């Protein structure tokens, strides 16, 4: 005889406004990701990540001091 394994019910998909984050939070998360990428990627990717990181850090600091 077989055993039927019930799967859990799917949660309702989040609404668009529940998935959105503010700009400063998005930049903060991108900065964290770029720091990690700049340490683990190849030389070209590391250089691009560092450039992007510097740009985002500058924009983030400027937005905080407004």
N, C-alpha and C positions, 0 to 999 in steps of 0.2 A: 504494500500500500504506500502511496506517496504522501508526503507532508507538504502542505501548502504554507508558504511563508508570506504573511501579509506585509506589504510595503507600507511605510508611513504615508499618510496623506500629504500631498504637496501643499506647501504654504502658498498663500495668495501672493502673487507678484507685487513687489512694492510699487507704489504710485510714483510718478515722476518727481514730485516735490519731496518725497522721502529719500531719493537717491542723490539729490543735489547737495553740494557742499559749497560754502562760500569761497570766494577767490583766494583769500589769504590761506585758508586751510588747504586748498589745492596746491598752491605754491609751496607751502610748507612740506606737504607730502612729496612733491616733485623734488625739492631740495634734498630730502632724506634719501630718495631713490637714487638721485644722481651722485650723491656721496658714495653710496654702495657701488654703483656702476663704475665710478672713476677709480675704484680700488681693485676691481676684478676683471675688467675688460681688457682688450688688446690696446696697444699704444694709441692708435688713431681714435678708437672709441673713448679711451680715457681722456684724451685731449679735448674732444668735443664735449664730453660730459663735464669737464672742468670749466670750459667756456660757458656752457649753458648754466651750470651751477652758479658761477660768478654773476651772470646776468640776473638770474632769479633771486639770488641773495640780495643784490643791490635793489631790485624792484621791491622786494619784501621789506627791507629795512626802510626804504623811502615811504612805503605805504603805512608803516607803523608809526612813523614820525610826522605824519600829516596832522 
